[in-house]
Amino acid sequence: MKKTKIALVTGGSRGLGKDMAINISKKGIDVVITYHTNEQAANEVVSEIEKNGQKAKAFKLDTSNTKEFGAFFDRLSAYLTQEYGNPNFDFLINNAGTGLYNPIVDTSEEQFDEQMNIHFKGVYFLTQKALSFINDGGRIINISSGLTRFSFPGASAYACMKGAVEVFTRYLAKELGPRKITANIVAPGAIVTDFGGGTNRDDNEKRQTISNITALGKVGEPEDIGGVVTFLCTEDARWINGQRLEVSGGMLL
């Protein structure tokens, strides 16, 4: 009997994470998502995944607070053991995040620390905690940003943390090679979500600017990203490792 694969998607209650979780479930993979505050939205994602015929579960987690990680993995492993007979899973997708658009001159130390905690420190130590639970042959997919390749004023703190995660991902790929665990980056361009105040969705002038510098002539949608993350969870992607896949429609080529 074929073993069911399980994915953990952080920040899976809305936006890109929601689309990733639902797309992954369409490949016959069970999904656990985390959410920060919106339990109702998380439960709606769980219901949608269950309609696809897969098991799903949502756990509350502040991915910027490393002190929560031990208790989170206790809850997660208890759930997995109850449902599947062991505490392990196969795919870790580090997606949770928040936006910050502030010029360098106006960025406070508190804002910088918040970006570091959620986008780099949290990813680093959540992944560290997860390593003993990820099955050999599993996958780690970290979500970065097109802003590590091109620069827009106001995104320095956010982009710096994503750049750090890209370096971290290459080290994961190297160190986890003996366990046949791959680690890759998916770097979205501008996407229509409520991320960073929803300006990519609501600011028509910004949308036009993005469209003008994108080869495919439009702003991306969440469904443009979820399928790529899902592909990296399939056997077809087994030989992709330590790579950065930018999914931006061809921004600033």
C-alpha positions as CSV (number, residue, x, y, z in Angstrom):
1,M,0.0,0.0,0.0
2,K,1.4,3.4,-1.0
3,K,2.3,5.6,2.0
4,T,0.5,8.9,2.2
5,K,2.8,11.9,2.1
6,I,2.3,14.8,4.4
7,A,3.2,18.5,4.0
8,L,3.5,21.3,6.6
9,V,2.7,24.7,5.2
10,T,3.3,27.7,7.5
11,G,1.0,30.7,6.9
12,G,-1.5,28.5,5.1
13,S,-4.7,30.3,6.0
14,R,-4.6,33.0,3.2
15,G,-2.8,34.3,0.2
16,L,0.0,32.3,-1.3
17,G,0.0,29.8,1.5
18,K,-3.6,29.0,1.1
19,D,-3.1,28.3,-2.6
20,M,0.0,26.2,-1.9
21,A,-1.9,24.0,0.6
22,I,-4.9,23.5,-1.6
23,N,-2.7,22.7,-4.7
24,I,-0.6,20.3,-2.7
25,S,-3.7,18.4,-1.6
26,K,-4.7,17.9,-5.2
27,K,-1.6,15.7,-5.6
28,G,-2.9,13.3,-3.0
29,I,-0.8,14.8,-0.2
30,D,-2.2,15.4,3.3
31,V,-1.6,18.9,4.6
32,V,-1.0,20.6,8.0
33,I,-1.1,24.4,7.9
34,T,-0.3,27.0,10.5
35,Y,-2.1,30.3,11.0
36,H,-1.2,33.3,13.2
37,T,-4.6,34.8,14.2
38,N,-7.4,33.9,11.8
39,E,-8.7,30.5,12.9
40,Q,-11.8,30.8,10.8
41,A,-9.9,31.3,7.6
42,A,-7.6,28.4,8.5
43,N,-10.6,26.1,9.1
44,E,-12.0,27.1,5.7
45,V,-8.7,26.0,4.0
46,V,-8.9,22.7,6.0
47,S,-12.5,22.1,4.7
48,E,-11.5,22.8,1.1
49,I,-8.6,20.3,1.4
50,E,-10.9,17.7,2.9
51,K,-13.2,18.2,-0.1
52,N,-10.2,17.2,-2.3
53,G,-10.2,13.9,-0.4
54,Q,-7.2,14.5,1.8
55,K,-6.7,14.9,5.5
56,A,-5.9,18.4,6.8
57,K,-5.3,20.1,10.2
58,A,-4.6,23.7,11.2
59,F,-2.4,24.7,14.2
60,K,-2.0,28.2,15.6
61,L,1.7,29.3,15.5
62,D,3.5,32.6,15.6
63,T,6.5,31.7,13.4
64,S,8.4,34.8,14.6
65,N,8.5,33.5,18.2
66,T,11.0,30.6,18.5
67,K,9.9,29.9,22.1
68,E,6.7,28.5,20.7
69,F,8.4,25.9,18.5
70,G,8.9,23.2,21.0
71,A,5.2,23.2,22.1
72,F,4.1,23.4,18.4
73,F,6.1,20.3,17.5
74,D,4.8,18.5,20.5
75,R,1.2,19.2,19.3
76,L,2.1,18.4,15.7
77,S,3.8,15.1,16.5
78,A,0.9,14.0,18.8
79,Y,-1.5,14.7,15.9
80,L,0.6,12.9,13.3
81,T,1.2,9.9,15.6
82,Q,-2.6,9.6,16.3
83,E,-3.5,9.9,12.6
84,Y,-0.6,8.0,10.9
85,G,1.2,6.0,13.6
86,N,4.4,8.1,13.6
87,P,5.3,11.8,14.1
88,N,7.1,12.3,10.8
89,F,6.1,14.3,7.7
90,D,7.6,14.7,4.2
91,F,7.5,18.4,3.0
92,L,8.2,21.6,4.9
93,I,7.1,24.8,3.2
94,N,8.3,27.9,5.0
95,N,5.8,30.5,3.7
96,A,4.5,32.6,6.7
97,G,5.5,36.2,6.5
98,T,4.6,39.9,6.6
99,G,5.5,42.8,4.4
100,L,7.3,46.0,5.3
101,Y,7.7,49.0,2.9
102,N,9.8,51.6,4.5
103,P,12.8,53.6,3.3
104,I,16.1,52.7,5.0
105,V,16.2,56.1,6.7
106,D,12.8,55.5,8.3
107,T,13.2,51.8,9.3
108,S,13.2,51.3,13.0
109,E,15.2,48.7,14.9
110,E,11.9,47.2,16.1
111,Q,10.7,46.9,12.5
112,F,14.0,45.4,11.4
113,D,13.9,42.8,14.3
114,E,10.3,41.9,13.4
115,Q,11.3,41.2,9.8
116,M,14.3,39.2,10.9
117,N,12.3,37.1,13.4
118,I,9.6,36.1,11.0
119,H,11.5,35.8,7.8
120,F,15.0,34.6,8.8
121,K,15.4,33.6,12.5
122,G,12.0,31.9,12.6
123,V,12.6,30.0,9.4
124,Y,16.1,29.0,10.5
125,F,15.0,27.6,13.9
126,L,11.6,26.2,12.8
127,T,13.5,24.2,10.1
128,Q,16.1,23.1,12.7
129,K,13.3,21.8,14.9
130,A,11.6,20.1,12.0
131,L,14.7,18.2,10.7
132,S,14.2,15.3,13.2
133,F,10.6,14.9,11.9
134,I,11.2,15.2,8.2
135,N,11.4,11.8,6.5
136,D,14.6,11.0,4.6
137,G,13.9,11.8,0.9
138,G,11.7,14.7,1.9
139,R,11.7,18.3,0.7
140,I,12.2,21.8,2.1
141,I,10.8,24.7,0.2
142,N,11.5,28.2,1.4
143,I,9.6,31.2,0.0
144,S,11.7,34.1,-0.9
145,S,11.0,37.1,-3.2
146,G,11.9,38.6,-6.5
147,L,13.2,41.5,-4.4
148,T,16.5,39.6,-3.7
149,R,17.3,39.9,-7.4
150,F,16.0,43.4,-8.2
151,S,15.6,46.4,-5.8
152,F,12.6,48.6,-5.1
153,P,13.0,51.5,-2.6
154,G,11.4,50.7,0.7
155,A,11.9,47.0,0.7
156,S,15.4,46.8,2.2
157,A,14.7,45.1,5.5
158,Y,12.3,42.5,4.1
159,A,14.6,41.8,1.1
160,C,17.7,41.4,3.3
161,M,16.0,38.7,5.3
162,K,14.8,36.9,2.2
163,G,18.4,37.0,0.9
164,A,19.6,35.4,4.1
165,V,17.0,32.6,3.7
166,E,18.3,32.0,0.2
167,V,21.8,31.4,1.5
168,F,20.4,29.2,4.3
169,T,18.6,27.1,1.7
170,R,21.8,26.3,-0.1
171,Y,23.4,25.2,3.1
172,L,20.4,23.0,3.9
173,A,20.7,21.4,0.5
174,K,24.4,20.7,1.2
175,E,24.1,19.4,4.7
176,L,20.9,17.3,4.1
177,G,22.2,15.6,1.0
178,P,23.2,12.4,2.8
179,R,19.5,12.1,3.9
180,K,18.3,12.7,0.3
181,I,16.3,15.8,1.5
182,T,16.3,18.5,-1.1
183,A,16.0,22.3,-0.3
184,N,14.9,24.9,-2.8
185,I,13.7,28.5,-3.0
186,V,10.6,29.7,-4.7
187,A,10.8,33.5,-5.2
188,P,7.5,35.1,-6.3
189,G,7.4,38.4,-8.0
190,A,4.6,40.9,-7.3
191,I,1.4,39.0,-6.5
192,V,-2.2,40.1,-5.9
193,T,-2.8,39.4,-2.2
194,D,-3.4,41.4,1.0
195,F,0.3,41.0,1.7
196,G,2.0,44.3,2.7
197,G,-1.3,46.1,2.9
198,G,-2.6,44.8,-0.4
199,T,-1.0,47.4,-2.6
200,N,-0.3,45.0,-5.5
201,R,-4.1,44.3,-5.5
202,D,-5.5,47.8,-4.7
203,D,-3.0,50.4,-6.0
204,N,-3.8,50.8,-9.7
205,E,-0.8,52.9,-10.4
206,K,1.5,50.3,-8.8
207,R,-0.2,47.5,-10.8
208,Q,0.3,49.3,-14.0
209,T,4.0,49.9,-13.2
210,I,4.5,46.2,-12.4
211,S,2.7,45.2,-15.6
212,N,4.9,47.5,-17.6
213,I,8.1,45.8,-16.3
214,T,6.9,42.2,-16.5
215,A,7.3,40.3,-19.7
216,L,3.9,38.7,-19.4
217,G,2.3,42.1,-18.9
218,K,0.4,41.6,-15.6
219,V,0.6,41.3,-11.9
220,G,0.8,37.7,-10.7
221,E,-2.0,35.8,-8.9
222,P,-1.6,33.3,-6.0
223,E,-2.4,30.4,-8.3
224,D,0.6,31.3,-10.3
225,I,2.8,30.3,-7.3
226,G,1.0,27.3,-5.7
227,G,1.5,25.0,-8.6
228,V,5.3,25.6,-8.7
229,V,5.6,24.8,-4.9
230,T,3.4,21.7,-5.5
231,F,5.7,20.6,-8.4
232,L,8.7,20.7,-6.1
233,C,6.8,18.2,-3.8
234,T,6.5,15.7,-6.7
235,E,8.8,12.9,-7.8
236,D,9.3,14.8,-11.1
237,A,11.3,17.4,-9.1
238,R,13.6,15.0,-7.3
239,W,16.8,16.2,-9.0
240,I,16.2,19.9,-8.3
241,N,18.3,20.9,-5.3
242,G,19.8,24.1,-3.9
243,Q,18.1,26.2,-6.5
244,R,16.2,29.5,-6.6
245,L,13.1,29.4,-8.9
246,E,11.9,32.9,-9.5
247,V,8.2,32.9,-10.4
248,S,7.5,36.4,-11.5
249,G,6.2,36.3,-15.1
250,G,9.5,37.8,-16.2
251,M,9.9,40.9,-14.1
252,L,12.8,43.2,-15.0
253,L,14.5,40.9,-17.5
